[in-house]
Amino acid sequence: MDTREMIARRVALELRDRSLVNLGIGLPTLVARFVPPGLRVAFQSENGIIGFGARPPEGMEDPNLTDAGGGFITADPGAASFDSAMSFALIRGGHLDMTVLGGLQVDEAGRLANWLVPGKLVPGMGGAMDLVTGARRVVVAMQHAARGESKIVRRLTLPPTSARRIDLVVTDLAVIEPRPEGLLLRERAPGVTVEAVLAATEATLIVPGEVPEMPLARPDRPLA
């Protein structure tokens, strides 16, 4: 499996039964493919849908069914669509059990930067600020490094998304839990050593006596 799938499979193990979960643009949408068997999870996208599933098979796309990034999705039985006002009322009202977002950087204080690279044109701030502030639990799914530079940093060099400390980071190398005392290395990716994780990380990590390999969810939905 590729690294994006591995990250999505691990994040899927954070899902809880009867929860309302927002999936952000890009990698986070893959989580919908790997819902553990028996869980009833309603996925929400800030463009106004609850109850969406994985990307449909090629040729079965519906232009009226997309996520916030314009990617094609499916609608599960009982799905509902609504306007942006209702969508952000859910987010800002604290009704989301969890959000899964991509990231550009996470620092030692557990702060996330994921909405702007200075000097690059972006269409707008989007809903990331609302999601990080409003969701009960925030999980970041991202690559550990980009262009040879760690994305787990001592201090953010990109504009922060929120002052709030996120709850978990899942990368292609590790699972890291931000805590008041720092970043705890909870798990390492299959075949990856603790030393390799430390070498690829700019930030200081708290390393317990034993760091197990991360478990991975099995697919529960048809793969596109």
PyMOL commands that set and color helices and strands:
alter all, ss='L'
color gray80, all
select helices_A, chain A and resi 3-12+27-34+84-92+128-134+194-199
alter helices_A, ss='H'
color red, helices_A
select strands_A, chain A and resi 19-23+41-45+49-53+74-81+98-101+105-107+112-113+138-141+145-146+149-150+152-153+168-170+174-179+182-188+205-206
alter strands_A, ss='S'
color yellow, strands_A
deselect
rebuild
show_as cartoon
